Amino acid sequence: MPGRPLRGGALPDRAVMLQTARVQWEEGDRRVEAARSDATRYRQLAALVDTVVDELRRRVGQSYTLDDLAGAYDSSEDWVREVVTDALPARQARVGVGDSVAIGDAAFARYARGAVDYAP
C-alpha cells in the first residue's frame, strides 16, 4: 500500500524514504504493465492510472521534486483508493478497488518522471 514503510516507528532518513517509495512506484508500474496480455483489463487499469495522475497534478502541482512527490505518497493511500473507487467502470469492470495500490504506485512512477530532479 502506498506509504506503508514510510509511516510509523523511527523515521528513516529522507533519501531512504525516497528510494523505498521509488521501488514501490516501479513495482506498481510493472504490475499494471503485466496486465497487457488482457487488453480490456489493461485499458481499464491505464485509464485509472491517468485519473490518479490527474489528481497528483492537482495535489502536487506542475513543478515538483521527487522529495515533494514522496511526501504526497506518504499520505496517499486513502485518497488514491477514493479516486479509484469513484472512477471504476460501472459495467464489465476487469479491475477493482483491490487494484488501487498498483494503480496508485504506477501513477506515482509516471508522475515522478516529470520531477525537476528526476533521474532514472
Beta strands, then each sheet from edge to edge (+ up, - down):
end
